[in-house]
Amino acid sequence: MASFKSTKIPIYPKLGEKVTPDTLYWKNYKAPVQIKEFGAVTSIDFSSLAPHNYAVTASTRIHIYGPFSTEPVKTFTRFKDTAYSGKFRSDGQLLVAGCEDSMVRLFDVSGKVALRVFKGHTKGVHVTDFTSDCYHILTGSDDYTCRLWDIPNSTELTSYKEHTDYIRCGITSKLNRDIFITGSYDHTLRMFDARVEKSVMTMDHSQPVESVLLYPSEGLLVSAGGRYVKVWDLLKGGQPLVSLKNHHKTVTCLSLSSNGQRLLSASLDRHVKIYNTTNYKVVHNFDYAASILSLALAPDDESIVVGMTNGVLSIKHRKSPEEKREMAGKQRMQPVYRIFVKGRNYVPKKDDFLVSKPVKSHLAKYDKQLKKFNISKALDTALETNILKPEITVAVMKELDRRGTLKNALAGRDEQNLSQLLNFLIGNVVDPRFTPVLVTATEMILDIYQAVVGQSSVVDRQLVRLQELVEREVDYQQDLLEVLGMLDTLFAASLPRKEVPCPGSSRSNGLAEGNVLLRRFTIE
């Protein structure tokens, strides 16, 4: 008795990943190191001085980590409520942070007790930053005000109340101590000059603003809010240059590479997108396990630190040259191909004893049902167990069609099973790899169930979607054929024309003897 032959699953070619210099550069990081914090990580800030320690703000604490440490080297816990926006001063000696209790605290990195406590806001302070002269602090609060404070005297210098909603982001100019920019949930970005009583520039982001970033030249400003990342030209009065919409959820933070040629954005959709600042196209992408609230890139690009809503801090370090050489050495030490094929073509001799062990073939679940001639169960099994591999389900349909039993397998289904089958057709019928088989299956389903159309609203909606999908695909094909015809005409017209002389002469038109008339033929 012949053994049962399992269903042959065709192998379709896959497009390889396009390898670019950006791919090689951003993939040159080690596996991430994860640290569990006490709450959602709302802010990460690197010190500009070596060894580039970074401050992590989470819950009621601020931890300072070394570049390669997994335990905090310093902890500040003098907060009665949730802390926000822990930022280093440019000399790395002081740290400022806001709090939900409306106070702003200034710490010495080498100490524990707050050096200064600034009181004046009436609600939580989410924005803090040092000015370029290192003697003033910018703060922004949920009381709709942004203020400048003098560090030596612990006094308020100026206050602005032009925003009409929470201020959740801000940045100071590194070239001018009097210039700073704030972003608010009132959808606006405002530039302030401490020497003027009102804002000097206003830009409308059209979404609640979550983060702002200045380029090193400070001629361009980047804002993030909603699903949009927008670039503004400050030298042209805040004119919008680019609007990017590459995320599926709210963009929460921005960062810039050390050379200023790559822009990073992180979002609640768990992705970090990397853009080329020349054309603002996405050149690479990182995926994370949870929604991202904060992102920071080390000043030398040696580390990428990401804080998430589940309290996990993810750190990626760049591979050192020694580790690269070690990895290359391990790859060279792997067995060569000739070891795997050794003995494959060996032919036994007359005196050799051949010991053979029968190999037991394991059938897939759908093949077991096909072997028992349970055609409907075979199709159901293929649909349920191979959702991410449509080629298996299509192969089972093709086998049933070859046997002439596909129509029987599709018949006799209830609303739930028919809905599952229609969902599969909607998702794959326009795929060129599966179209021949699935079009046949679709025609059979319409023939079988045309008498019950209108009895189920779910099935009716799916049939309408399938119809619209097929009609749209037919329109695409017609448009492509029209374009193909245009291209054929252009190619034919662009070919050079050749003149071919015709042998012989004609003397019947009054021409002198000896003249030869050349007939010209145009060859396409």
N, C-alpha and C positions, 0 to 999 in steps of 0.2 A: 504494500500500500504506500502510495506516495505521501511524503511528509507535507505538512501545511507550509506554504510560503507566506512569510510575513509581508505586510504592505510596504511597498517601496516608497520611501519618502524622498522626493527630489531635493537636491541641494542647490540653493540659489546663491549666486555670487553676492558678496557683501562689499560695499564701498569702504575702502580703508580710510582711516583718519588722516586728514591733511596735516602733515608735519611742517610747522613754520618755526622760525626763530623764537617767537613768543611761546609756542608750545614747549620747546626745549627749555626755555628759561624758567617758565612758571611751573614746570613739572620737576624742576631740579630741587624740590623740597622733600624733606623726610616725611615719614608718616607722622600725623599730628599727635602731640602730647596733650592730654586732656586733664584739666584740674577742675574739681567741683567746688564752686563758691557757695556762699550762704543764700544767695538770691540771684535774680536776674542781673546780668552784667550790663550796666547802662553806660559805662564810659571806660575807655582805655586811652592812656596817653604815655608816649615815650619821652624820656629825657633826651635832650639834644646833645648831651655830653656823654662820652664813653664812660662806662661800658653800656650805655643806653638801657638803664633800668626802665621799667614801665609800671605805671600806677593803674590799678584795676579797682573801679568803684562798683560795689555790689552790696545791696541791702544797707546796713548801717555801718559798713566798714570800707576802708580803703587799704588794699594790700599793695605793697611794692615788691615786685619780683625782679630778680637778676635775669640777665639775658638767657641763661641756660638752667635756672633753678626751677624746681617744681614746688618749693616751699617759699612762702613770703619772707623776704629779708627784713621787712618793716611792716607794721600794722598800725593804722590809726582807727581808734574806736570811740573817739569823743563825740559821737553823734547820738542825739536822742531819737532821731527818726531817720528815714531813708536818706542816704547821701547821694549827691549828684555831681558830675562833672569835675572829678579830681584832675587838676592840671599842674604840670611842672612850670616853674619859671625858666627862662632861657639859660640861666647859670646852673640849674639843677639843684639849687640850695633850698628853695621854698616850694611849698605845695599849697594850692588853694582849692576849696571845695564848697559847694552849696549844700543845702539841706532842706528837707520838707518843713522844718520848723522855722523857716524864713531867715535863718542866720547864715552868714558866710564866715568860714573859719580859715585862718592862715596858719600853716604848720611849717616848722623847720624840719627838713628831712632827717636830720640827725637826732631830733628830739621826739617827744610824745605829746606834750601839752601844746594847745593852740597858742601861737604868739599873739594873734589878733582875732577878735570876733567883731564882725561888722553887722550892726543892727540898723534896720531901716525899712526893709521889705516887710510886707504883711502876709505874703504867701510863700510857698515853696520856691526856692531858687534853683533853677535847672541849668543856668549858663554862668560860667566863670572863665576868666582868662586874664593874663597879664598883658599890659601894654609894652611897647618896644623899649621904653626907658626903664622898665623893671620897677617903677615906683608907684604904679597905679594898677587898680584891678577893675575889670569890667564885670558886671553881673546883670543877669536877666531873670525875671521872676514871673510867676503866674499872676501877679498883681498888675500885669500889663506894663510895667516900668522896667527900664534899663538904667543902670547907674554906674558912675565912675567913683572909685574910692581912692583916697590917699593912704598909702601904707604907713609912712612914718607917723602921721598924726591920727590915724584911724578915723578919719572924717570923710563925709560924703562931699564930693566936689561938684557934681552936677547930676541931674535926673531928667529923663525924658519919658513922657507918657503919650506917645503918638500911636502905639499899637492898640488894637481893640480886642485882642485875645492873648492867650498865653504866649510867652516868649520862650521858645524851646531850643534855640541855637543862636550862636553868635561867634564872631571872630574879630580879633584886633589886627590892625596893620603892623607889619614888622618893619616898615619903612618910615612910618609917621606915627608918633605916639598919640596923636589926637584923633585919628581915624579909626572907626570900628563899624561893623555891620552886624545887624541882628535879623533873625527870621522868626516869624510868628505864625500861630494858627489862624490869623486873620488873612492868610494867603500872601502877605507882603514881605518884601525885603527892604530894609531901610539902612541907608548909610548916614552915619552921624559924624560931625566934626565937633570936638569938645569946645572949640572956640566960637561955635555958633549955637544959638538957642534952639534951632529946629533942624530936622533932618535935611541933608543936602541932596539926597537922591532916593527915589522910591521905585521899586520894581514889583510887578504883580506875577507871582508864581502860579496862581489859579488853583493851588492846592495848599493844605496846611504844610508849612515848611518844617522839616525835621532836621536838616543839616545844611551847613554852608561851608565853603572851602575857597580860599584864595590861592591863585597861582603864585609862584615865587616872584614874578615880575609885578604882581598885583594889578595887572591890566585886565584880567579875566576873573570872574566870580562864578562858582558852581553852586547850585542849590538843588536840594533833593526834597521832594514832598509828593505824597501820593505815589503813583507809579512812574513819575517823571523825574528825570535828571536834566536840568537846564543850565546852559552856559550863557553868561551875560558879559558884554563888552563894557567895562566901566569907563574906558576912555571915550566912548561914544554916548555917554549919558545913560548907561544901563540898557543898551540895545540888546535884545535877545539874539544869540547866534545859533544855538543848536538846542533842540528839544529831543531827548532820548526816552524811549519807552520800551525798554528791554526786560523789565521785571513784571511779574504777575501780581505782586502785592506791594505794599508801601515800602519805599526806599527809606532806610533809617539812618545810614551813615555813609560818609565819603572819605576817601584817602587818596594820596598822591604818591607816586614812586619818587625815589631820591633824585632822579634826573628830570622829573617833571614830564616825562613822555608817556606815562601810563596813568590813567585815572581808574580808581577802584570804587565800586558802589556795592553796598550790601543791603539786603532786603528781608522782609518777613517771609518771602517765598523760599528761604534757605539757600539762596544763591549769592555768590560774589562774582560780579561781572568786572572784567578788565577791559578798558577801552584804550585805543590808540588816540592820543590827543591831537594827532594831525587830521584824521578824518572821522574820529569818534565812532569807529566800528569796533565791535566786540572781538577781541583777539584771544581771549581765554575765559574760562569759567571754573569756579570752585563750587562744590556742593557740600552742604553741612546737614547735620541730623535734626536741627531745630531752627526756629526763626531767629534771625540775627538782629541784635540791638546795637552792637558796637563793633568797630573795626579799626585796627591801627597797623601801620607798616613801619618797621624799624627804619631809622634814618639811613642805614646802609643797605636796606632791603634784605637783611639777613634773616628776618623773622616776620611772619604774618600772624597776628593775634586777633582772634575773633571771640566776642562774647555773645552768648545766646540767652533766650528767654528761660530755658530750663536750668540756668545757673552754671552751665558748663563753659569753661574757658579753654579754647582750642588754640594751641601754639604750633606753628610749623617753622622749622629751622632749615636753612639752606644747607645742602650737602657741602662738606669741605673737599678740597682737591684730593686729600688722602683717601676719603671715603669713595670718591669717584674712581680712583685707581684700584681700590680694593674691590669694588663692584665689577669693574672691568676684568680683574684677575679671576674672580669667581666665575664669570661668564666663560672665560677661556678654559677653565678647568672642567667644564661640563663635558660629558662623553661626546665624542665625535660621531658623525653619522655612520661611519663604517662599522662601529661597534654594534649598532642596532641591527644592521643588515647582515652581520656575520653569520654564516651558516644557513641563510635563508634559502639558497639555491643548492644546498648539499643533496646529492643523489646517493641513496643507500646502495651498498655493494651486495653481492650475492651472499656473502657469509655474515652479513649484519642481521641482528635481531631487531625488528621494528616493533616498538611498543607504542601502541596508539590508544588514546583515551577518548572516548566519544564526548564531544562537547555538547552539553545540553543547552539548547536554545531557549531563551526566556522570551515569551511573547508579551507584547504590550496588551493593556486591558482591551483596547478596541480590536486587536487581532484575536484575542480569546473569544470575543463575541462573534467576530466574523467566522471563526472556526466552527462555532455552534450554529451558524446561520441566523443569529439574532441581529438582523441588519439595523433595526431601529435603535436597539441598545448600543450597537457599535457606533452609530452616528452620535448618539447622546453622549457616550463616553468620550469621544473625540472632542466634542464641543465643550464639555465640562472640564476636562483635565488638561487641555492644551490651549488655554485662552491666549497665552503670549506667543504661541507657535501656530499661526493659522495654516502654515504649509502642511501640518499633520492632518488637520480637519479636511483640507482640500484634497489631500491624497486619499483619505478614506472615501470622500465623495466620488473621486475619480474611479476608485476601485469598485464602488457600488454601481456606478454608471457602466463600467466595463462588464459587470455581471448582469446588467439589465434590471437591477433591483433598487435603483436610487429613488424612483417614484414611490415605491412601496415604503421605503424608509422615511420619506418625507410626509407620507399620509398618516392620518389618524392621530394628530397631535392636539393637545389641549392648548389653552391660551398661553400658559406659561412657557411650554416647550416651543410653541410657534414664535413667541416673542423673542426667546433666546436665539432661535435660528435666524430671525429677521435682523436682530442686532448684529449677528456675525456677518450677514450679507451686506448690511449698511456699512460696516467698517472695512470690508475687503473687496467688494465687488468691482471697484474702480482700480484696483491694483492690477497692473498689466500681467503680473505673474499668475494671478488666479482668475482673471476675467473669463477665459473660455469655459472653465468648469462651473463657476458661480453663476454665469448667465444662464447656463442650462438648468441649474438648480432653481434659479429664480423663475424661469418660465414654467417649470413643473409645479412650483408652489402656487403660482397664479392660477394655473389650470385646476389644481386640486381644491383650493380654498376660495374660488371666486363666488361660490354659492353662499358663503357665510360672511362675506364682506358687509360691514355695517352692524354686526352683532357685538363687536368688542371695540371700545374706543381706543384701547392701547394698541391693538393690532392695526386699526385703521390709521392711527398717527404714524406708525412705523412704515406702513405701505406708502403713505404720502411722502414721508422722508425719503424712502427708497426711490420713488418716482422722481422727486425733485433732484436727487443725486444723479440718477441715470440721465435725466434731461440735461443737467448742467454738464455732465461728462460728454454727452453727444455734441452740445454746443462748443465745448472746448475742442473736440476732434474736428468739427467743421471749420472752426477758426484756424486750427493748425494746418488743415488741408489748404485753406485759402492762402495762408502765409507761404506754404510750400510751393503753391503754384506761382506766387509772386517771385519767390527766389529762383525757381526754374527759369522764369522769363528773364530775370536780371542776369542770371548766369549765361543763358543762351545769347543775350544781347552783348555781353561783354567778351565773347569769344572773337578772335580776329577773323576777318573775312579774307579768303584766298581767291585769286583770279587764276583760272585754269584755261589755257589756250586750247581751242578745238582744232584738231588736225583737218586739213583740207582748205579749199578756198572757194569763193563764190564769184562768178563773173556775169551774173544775170541782172545786176543792178546798174549797169553802165559804168562800172569801174574799169580802169585800165588793166590790161593783162599784166600779170606778175604781182599785182597787189593781193595781199592775203587778208581776208576778213577774220578777225579773231572774235569768236563768241565768248562772252564772259558768263560764267556760271558762279553763282554765289553758293558756297558750301557752308552750311551751318555746322 
